[in-house]
């Protein structure tokens, strides 16, 4: 099965420097980043290996991943604009 990768570097290539800066300077961003990366790896593993998992579970995982990405995006935009 072809799986689309969702790591932040693919999602926000224009924010690459800011991602690294916030990982180093913000504990909150670092925590969100780690959660996002771990969740992304798990979703991709389930999809790649075509493991049995109910739709509700995988959809909740993906929704949580979107929420994490949204939180980090807000932090990246604020950091970029000096906030």
C-alpha positions in Angstrom: 0.0 0.0 0.0 1.3 3.5 -1.0 1.4 5.6 2.2 1.7 9.4 2.1 4.2 10.7 4.6 3.1 13.5 7.0 6.2 14.5 8.9 6.4 18.2 9.6 9.3 18.7 7.2 7.1 17.5 4.3 4.1 19.4 5.6 5.8 22.8 6.2 9.0 22.9 4.2 8.9 26.7 4.3 9.1 26.6 8.1 12.1 24.2 8.3 14.4 26.7 10.1 11.6 27.7 12.5 10.8 24.1 13.3 14.4 23.6 14.4 14.5 26.8 16.3 11.3 26.0 18.2 12.4 22.5 18.9 15.5 24.0 20.6 13.8 26.9 22.4 10.2 25.8 23.3 9.5 22.8 25.5 5.8 23.0 24.5 6.6 22.9 20.8 9.1 20.0 21.4 6.5 18.0 23.3 3.9 18.6 20.5 6.5 17.7 17.9 7.4 14.4 19.6 3.7 13.5 19.9 3.1 14.3 16.3 6.1 12.4 15.1 5.2 9.3 17.2 1.6 9.4 16.1 2.5 9.8 12.5 4.9 6.9 12.6 2.2 4.7 14.2 -0.5 5.7 11.6 1.9 5.1 8.7 3.0 1.7 10.2 -0.7 0.6 10.5 -1.3 1.7 6.9 1.9 0.3 5.4 1.5 -3.1 7.1 -2.2 -3.1 6.5 -2.8 -4.1 10.1 -6.4 -4.7 11.3 -7.6 -1.6 13.1 -11.1 -0.3 13.3 -12.0 2.9 11.3 -12.9 4.8 14.5 -9.5 4.3 16.0 -7.5 5.3 12.9 -9.7 8.3 12.3 -9.3 9.5 15.8 -5.5 9.1 15.5 -5.6 11.1 12.3 -7.8 13.8 13.9 -5.5 14.1 16.8 -2.5 14.4 14.4 -4.3 17.3 12.6 -5.0 19.0 15.9 -1.3 18.7 16.9 -0.2 20.0 13.5 -2.6 22.9 13.9 -1.1 23.8 17.3 2.4 23.7 15.9 1.5 25.7 12.8 0.1 28.5 15.0 3.4 28.5 17.0 5.4 28.5 13.8 3.5 31.5 12.4 3.8 33.4 15.7 7.5 32.7 15.8 8.0 33.7 12.2 6.2 37.0 12.9 8.3 37.7 16.0 5.6 36.7 18.5 
